[in-house]
Amino acid sequence: MIEQPEADTKDWTWVLERRCPECGFDTRLPATSGLAPLAADLVRRWDAAMAASADPTQRPSPVVWSPLEYACHVRDVFELASFRVGLMLAEDSPNFANWDQDEAAIAEKYWEQDAGVVRVQLTAEGEEFARLLAAVPDDGWGRTGLRGDGSSFTVESFTRYLLHDAVHHLTDVTGQRWA
């Protein structure tokens, strides 16, 4: 097994209150009507970033994920987001089991996955999430769910939180801040 980055144990929910100084994305700015198009745009940007990477398996340092590993993570984030938003729309205040992103990376051996397959999967998961968001009724954005650590989200806040994750890691891969 290859060396793993230090586990990220930060509480990133603060990105719902202010612009992220690292990636430049401000989750508060898009109107809810702009969230589905933003998700679709992120899918295109991720595909372009993966296509532009000469070697997506190459880590910039031994303890920083490669573009491939970040793409695997974002693919899984889109899949998780679709599941959780779907659950919030279907049930009253569902509870979500904890998802440990670092554990998932190790269990799924992100570093060994095929970059071409991951590009296709990331696109499919991201497009599915964008379609789900496009179908959220006006009164659905306020529906709630509870994360395993007790954090309460609405469909809207959870969507903004997850979209920041995809933007932030795109910055990690491309070095380009959100504009």
Secondary structure, DSSP 8 states (H G I E B T S, - for coil): -----------GGGGGTS--TTT---TTSS-GGGHHHHHHHHHHHHHHHHHH-S-TT--SBTTB--HHHHHHHHHHHHHHHHHHHHHHHHSSS-B-----HHHHHHHTTGGGS-HHHHHHHHHHHHHHHHHHHHT--GGGTT-EEE-TTS-EEEHHHHHHHHHHHHHHHHHHHH-----
